[in-house]
Amino acid sequence: MSRYRGRRSGGSSRLIPFIIALLVAIAAIVLVIINVTKDKNPADDVVDDAQQGDVMPDDTLPDEGDDTTVEDEPQHVVIEVQGDEERYDAVYRVGDTGYEMYTYVESTAKKYADNINAIADAVAGTATVYMLPAPLSSGITLPDALYGKDIFSDQKAAEDGIIGFMNDKVVSVPLNKAMMAHRGEYIYFRTDHHWTATGAYYAYAEFCKAAGKTPTPLESYETEEFPGFLGTFYRDTNESSHLGDNPDTVVAYHPLSTEATLDYTDKNGQVIRWPIIYDQSSAPASYKYGTFVGGDQPYTIIKNPALTDGSSCVVVKESFGNAFVPFLVDHYETVHVIDYRYWEGSVSDFVKTNGVDDVLFVNNLSAIRSSVLVGYLHDIL
């Protein structure tokens, strides 16, 4: 028995160094595995933080407070100066293109806003009031090198100022950013102060966003073209040959609702049935913008029999609104159009009497700075 003890005792002594060496080797292997794994997997607290949506390390996100994205600041098309330059009374010509000289008048902008606010207060709970300040071509398609001239106030700043005067009952629809995004397109005439129907379409699309409507795709419309248009800039530059040798083309988009009807009441009180888009192929060069909704009439009503939901709006406008109105036809059973320069009455009373849902003020920045036109608007509160 003692022999077996002696042998076991002697064998254990010889195994001890082997066991120790084996344990050391195992420990080394474990340490290697831990280090390799540590490099490949984040710590548990980082995984938990990420799963809970906490902020990841700085190198994976923009700096705190920096929410600027490429989409927020699009790289606009650069417009170069083409041709010579000449200044007239109210128009600055660059090559074959005229631009209205513009100065922001804060006091008049405040009075304009006071008018809109008064109507919004009067119809609160009855209708929603929208205000769309339309920029001029000199604020959008003016060659980049000419921005900053004292004859061209910053129209984005003007838009911000006008919107800032509106109260919380007015839904302001800024247009400058959307128009700048399309400044390389044919969105303003060269020989006239108006936007083209394509420019008006982009304003309509912004209104749709604000009103929760889906704009009709531009390619869905049937178009009609009237070349040879020479507008107000041609006249105001003393019929400059630079503009006259390269006239504009008026492009009109027909509403999808082909059965819609238009009746306008002229300045003599006569009611006349008229096409929403009138064929101006044979019209004189200066008349072709008149293709839209019968031109500048005191009051116009458009009815769309394809809709029977009782929806209605009233557009309070000057001539910039003419190219805008046709896009609304497919969204309302009834579209009322008031040209505040000629119409007599109260917009507030009209909205209540006719059960109007939406009131749209579509006014260009030049009209908004005119004390005379702002006074006309005040007369129809």
C-alpha distance (Angstrom), angle and dihedral (degrees) to the residues before:
residue distance angle dihedral
M1 . . .
S2 3.73 . .
R3 3.72 89.2 .
Y4 3.72 93.3 59.4
R5 3.76 89.4 49.9
G6 3.74 91.1 51.1
R7 3.76 93.1 50.2
R8 3.79 93.4 47.3
S9 3.73 90.6 47.7
G10 3.75 92.9 49.9
G11 3.89 92.4 45.7
S12 3.81 92.5 52.7
S13 3.75 91.5 55.1
R14 3.76 91.5 54.7
L15 3.88 92.6 47.9
I16 3.79 96.2 52.4
P17 3.83 96.6 79.4
F18 3.79 90.2 46.2
I19 3.81 92.7 51.3
I20 3.80 91.9 47.7
A21 3.79 91.2 50.7
L22 3.79 90.9 48.3
L23 3.82 92.1 50.8
V24 3.81 91.1 49.5
A25 3.79 90.8 51.1
I26 3.81 92.0 49.0
A27 3.80 91.1 49.1
A28 3.79 90.8 51.5
I29 3.80 91.7 50.7
V30 3.82 90.8 49.8
L31 3.81 91.3 51.3
V32 3.80 91.2 51.3
I33 3.81 91.4 50.2
I34 3.83 91.7 48.8
N35 3.81 92.7 50.7
V36 3.79 94.0 47.1
T37 3.81 92.0 47.9
K38 3.80 91.7 46.8
D39 3.81 90.6 59.5
K40 3.82 92.1 52.3
N41 3.83 102.1 44.4
P42 3.82 129.8 51.6
A43 3.76 118.8 -124.8
D44 3.78 116.7 -87.0
D45 3.83 93.6 -110.1
V46 3.83 91.4 55.1
V47 3.82 90.8 50.0
D48 3.79 90.4 50.0
D49 3.81 92.0 47.7
A50 3.79 91.1 50.5
Q51 3.78 92.1 49.0
Q52 3.81 89.5 50.9
G53 3.80 91.1 52.3
D54 3.79 97.3 -111.8
V55 3.79 120.9 155.4
M56 3.77 114.4 -78.1
P57 3.84 122.4 -140.7
D58 3.84 116.9 -57.5
D59 3.79 94.0 -105.0
T60 3.83 91.3 64.8
L61 3.85 98.7 51.0
P62 3.80 137.7 39.3
D63 3.79 116.1 -90.6
E64 3.79 113.5 -77.7
G65 3.79 110.7 -83.7
D66 3.80 93.6 18.0
D67 3.80 105.4 114.4
T68 3.80 95.3 157.3
T69 3.79 114.5 131.8
V70 3.78 133.8 178.0
E71 3.80 88.2 -107.8
D72 3.82 91.8 55.2
E73 3.80 91.5 54.9
P74 3.80 108.0 32.5
Q75 3.76 118.8 -167.1
H76 3.79 101.8 -113.3
V77 3.78 123.9 -146.8
V78 3.80 110.3 -93.3
I79 3.80 114.0 -124.6
E80 3.79 114.9 -154.1
V81 3.81 127.6 -152.5
Q82 3.79 107.0 -99.6
G83 3.79 117.5 -169.2
D84 3.77 132.9 -14.4
E85 3.80 127.2 -37.4
E86 3.79 130.8 -126.1
R87 3.78 132.8 174.9
Y88 3.80 124.1 -142.2
D89 3.82 131.1 176.8
A90 3.80 96.6 -73.0
V91 3.80 103.4 -8.6
Y92 3.78 131.9 74.5
R93 3.79 114.0 -155.9
V94 3.78 122.3 -150.8
G95 3.79 110.5 -177.5
D96 3.82 107.2 -55.3
T97 3.82 95.1 -14.8
G98 3.78 132.2 86.3
Y99 3.82 125.7 -150.7
E100 3.78 126.9 -166.9
M101 3.80 112.8 -123.1
Y102 3.78 107.8 -124.5
T103 3.79 135.5 -164.5
Y104 3.79 121.5 -179.7
V105 3.81 113.5 -126.7
E106 3.78 108.3 -160.8
S107 3.81 97.1 -169.0
T108 3.81 91.8 54.5
A109 3.80 91.5 44.8
K110 3.82 87.9 55.0
K111 3.82 91.2 51.7
Y112 3.80 90.0 48.4
A113 3.79 90.0 52.5
D114 3.80 91.0 47.2
N115 3.81 88.6 58.0
I116 3.80 93.3 50.1
N117 3.80 91.7 45.1
A118 3.80 91.4 51.2
I119 3.80 91.8 54.2
A120 3.81 92.0 44.2
D121 3.80 89.8 52.6
A122 3.80 91.6 48.0
V123 3.83 95.1 51.7
A124 3.81 98.0 36.6
G125 3.79 109.5 139.3
T126 3.80 90.3 19.3
A127 3.81 105.6 61.9
T128 3.79 140.7 2.6
V129 3.79 116.2 -117.2
Y130 3.81 119.8 -145.2
M131 3.80 125.4 -170.9
L132 3.82 120.0 -159.4
P133 3.84 113.7 -176.6
A134 3.82 104.3 -159.8
P135 3.81 114.6 -146.7
L136 3.78 121.1 -136.2
S137 3.79 123.8 -120.1
S138 3.82 87.9 -106.1
G139 3.78 87.7 65.5
I140 3.80 96.2 47.6
T141 3.80 116.1 22.2
L142 3.81 99.5 28.0
P143 3.83 109.5 124.8
D144 3.80 109.1 -93.3
A145 3.81 94.2 -121.0
L146 3.82 90.6 62.2
Y147 3.80 97.6 55.3
G148 3.77 110.1 109.7
K149 3.80 96.2 38.9
D150 3.80 110.2 137.2
I151 3.81 89.8 -120.0
F152 3.82 91.2 62.1
S153 3.80 115.0 60.6
D154 3.80 116.7 -158.7
Q155 3.81 102.2 -90.4
K156 3.79 93.8 -165.4
A157 3.80 88.5 57.6
A158 3.81 89.1 46.0
E159 3.80 90.4 52.5
D160 3.80 90.4 50.0
G161 3.78 90.8 50.1
I162 3.80 94.1 49.6
I163 3.81 92.6 47.2
G164 3.79 89.7 47.5
F165 3.81 90.2 61.5
M166 3.82 93.4 55.5
N167 3.80 119.7 100.6
D168 3.80 126.1 -129.0
K169 3.81 93.1 -92.2
V170 3.81 91.8 65.7
V171 3.81 121.0 81.0
S172 3.80 104.1 -146.3
V173 3.80 116.3 -155.1
P174 3.82 110.1 -160.7
L175 3.79 112.7 -151.9
N176 3.79 106.1 178.3
K177 3.81 96.4 87.7
A178 3.80 94.0 47.6
M179 3.80 92.7 47.7
M180 3.80 92.1 47.3
A181 3.80 89.0 53.6
H182 3.84 87.7 60.4
R183 3.82 98.9 35.8
G184 3.79 91.9 121.2
E185 3.80 90.8 61.5
Y186 3.81 129.5 80.7
I187 3.81 94.7 -91.2
Y188 3.83 99.2 133.9
F189 3.77 130.8 39.4
R190 3.78 118.6 -114.0
T191 3.81 96.1 -146.1
D192 3.81 97.7 37.6
H193 3.82 138.6 50.5
H194 3.82 96.8 -125.1
W195 3.76 130.1 92.6
T196 3.78 116.7 -113.5
A197 3.79 120.6 -111.4
T198 3.80 87.2 -100.3
G199 3.79 89.4 57.3
A200 3.80 90.0 47.2
Y201 3.80 88.7 51.3
Y202 3.80 91.7 60.2
A203 3.80 89.2 51.5
Y204 3.82 89.1 49.7
A205 3.81 89.6 51.7
E206 3.82 89.8 54.3
F207 3.80 90.0 50.3
C208 3.80 89.7 51.9
K209 3.79 90.3 54.3
A210 3.78 91.1 51.9
A211 3.82 93.2 45.3
G212 3.81 96.9 44.3
K213 3.79 93.9 -113.3
T214 3.79 129.8 134.3
P215 3.80 111.7 -120.3
T216 3.78 116.8 -133.4
P217 3.83 109.9 -110.7
L218 3.77 110.0 -103.3
E219 3.79 92.2 -127.2
S220 3.83 90.5 59.0
Y221 3.81 93.4 71.4
E222 3.76 127.1 91.5
T223 3.80 107.6 -125.5
E224 3.76 135.0 -150.7
E225 3.80 126.0 -166.7
F226 3.79 131.2 -151.0
P227 3.81 111.9 -172.6
G228 3.79 126.9 -166.4
F229 3.83 98.3 54.9
L230 3.81 116.5 161.8
G231 3.79 111.0 179.3
T232 3.78 141.9 -179.6
F233 3.81 96.2 -55.7
Y234 3.78 89.4 57.0
R235 3.79 89.2 53.4
D236 3.83 94.0 43.1
T237 3.81 92.6 51.2
N238 3.80 90.0 56.2
E239 3.78 90.3 -102.4
S240 3.76 93.1 -58.1
S241 3.78 112.7 -154.0
H242 3.80 88.7 -137.7
L243 3.82 88.0 69.1
G244 3.79 97.4 29.3
D245 3.79 93.2 57.3
N246 3.80 91.2 56.0
P247 3.83 109.4 38.9
D248 3.79 125.0 -175.5
T249 3.78 129.2 -108.4
V250 3.79 118.6 -132.6
V251 3.80 110.6 -141.3
A252 3.81 117.0 -165.7
Y253 3.80 128.4 -166.3
H254 3.80 116.7 -147.2
P255 3.81 117.2 -140.1
L256 3.79 114.2 -108.6
S257 3.80 88.3 -124.0
T258 3.78 98.2 82.5
E259 3.82 93.4 179.8
A260 3.81 94.3 58.6
T261 3.82 113.8 121.8
L262 3.78 132.1 -150.0
D263 3.79 128.8 -155.2
Y264 3.77 122.7 177.9
T265 3.77 131.2 -168.4
D266 3.78 109.7 -139.2
K267 3.79 128.6 -148.2
N268 3.82 90.2 -86.6
G269 3.79 92.7 54.8
Q270 3.80 94.3 -107.3
V271 3.83 116.8 141.8
I272 3.81 113.5 -136.4
R273 3.82 129.9 -174.0
W274 3.82 108.9 -134.6
P275 3.81 140.0 168.9
I276 3.80 116.5 -97.8
I277 3.82 86.4 -133.0
Y278 3.79 111.2 30.3
D279 3.80 122.7 -156.6
Q280 3.81 105.3 -111.2
S281 3.81 96.2 171.7
S282 3.78 93.5 120.5
A283 3.82 97.5 32.2
P284 3.82 120.8 117.4
A285 3.82 114.4 -89.1
S286 3.80 94.4 -103.0
Y287 3.85 95.0 50.3
K288 3.77 102.2 57.8
Y289 3.84 96.4 97.8
G290 3.82 84.2 64.9
T291 3.81 88.8 81.1
F292 3.82 89.9 93.9
V293 3.85 120.1 90.1
G294 3.79 96.1 -37.2
G295 3.80 94.8 -59.4
D296 3.79 125.3 -101.5
Q297 3.79 104.9 -6.4
P298 3.82 124.7 156.8
Y299 3.80 93.6 -122.5
T300 3.80 134.0 8.4
I301 3.80 131.4 177.4
I302 3.81 124.3 -163.1
K303 3.79 120.7 -168.8
N304 3.79 124.2 -163.7
P305 3.85 112.0 -160.6
A306 3.80 90.3 -169.9
L307 3.82 87.6 75.1
T308 3.79 124.3 59.6
D309 3.79 101.1 169.8
G310 3.78 95.5 104.0
S311 3.82 92.1 -117.5
S312 3.79 116.3 157.5
C313 3.78 143.2 168.4
V314 3.77 138.0 -175.6
V315 3.80 121.7 -142.1
V316 3.80 114.8 -154.1
K317 3.79 105.3 -161.4
E318 3.74 154.3 137.9
S319 3.80 121.6 -136.5
F320 3.83 95.7 -58.7
G321 3.79 86.8 68.9
N322 3.81 93.5 59.7
A323 3.82 94.3 78.2
F324 3.82 90.2 42.4
V325 3.81 100.3 53.9
P326 3.85 99.6 68.6
F327 3.81 90.5 65.2
L328 3.81 90.9 60.2
V329 3.81 94.7 56.8
D330 3.81 94.0 85.5
H331 3.82 92.7 52.4
Y332 3.81 102.7 50.9
E333 3.78 135.8 47.4
T334 3.80 87.6 -142.6
V335 3.80 130.1 25.0
H336 3.80 116.8 -170.6
V337 3.81 117.3 -164.4
I338 3.80 122.3 -161.5
D339 3.79 122.5 -174.3
Y340 3.80 100.0 -157.3
R341 3.80 91.8 -157.6
Y342 3.81 91.9 68.8
W343 3.82 108.9 15.5
E344 3.78 120.9 96.8
G345 3.78 121.5 -153.1
S346 3.80 141.1 60.1
V347 3.80 119.8 -63.1
S348 3.79 90.6 -158.3
D349 3.81 92.6 54.1
F350 3.81 91.5 43.1
V351 3.81 91.6 54.9
K352 3.80 93.0 50.1
T353 3.79 95.3 43.5
N354 3.80 94.5 48.6
G355 3.79 98.0 39.2
V356 3.81 92.4 -122.1
D357 3.81 116.0 -173.2
D358 3.81 101.6 -162.4
V359 3.80 133.7 26.4
L360 3.82 115.8 -160.4
F361 3.78 122.3 -167.0
V362 3.81 105.2 -162.0
N363 3.80 104.6 -179.2
N364 3.79 130.6 154.2
L365 3.80 121.9 -127.1
S366 3.80 92.9 -111.9
A367 3.82 90.9 56.8
I368 3.80 90.3 47.0
R369 3.82 90.9 57.1
S370 3.83 93.1 48.6
S371 3.79 111.9 99.6
V372 3.81 89.7 -161.0
L373 3.81 94.6 54.8
V374 3.79 93.1 41.5
G375 3.80 85.9 52.7
Y376 3.82 90.4 54.0
L377 3.79 88.7 52.2
H378 3.77 90.7 51.4
D379 3.81 89.4 54.9
I380 3.82 92.8 63.2
L381 3.80 100.9 47.2
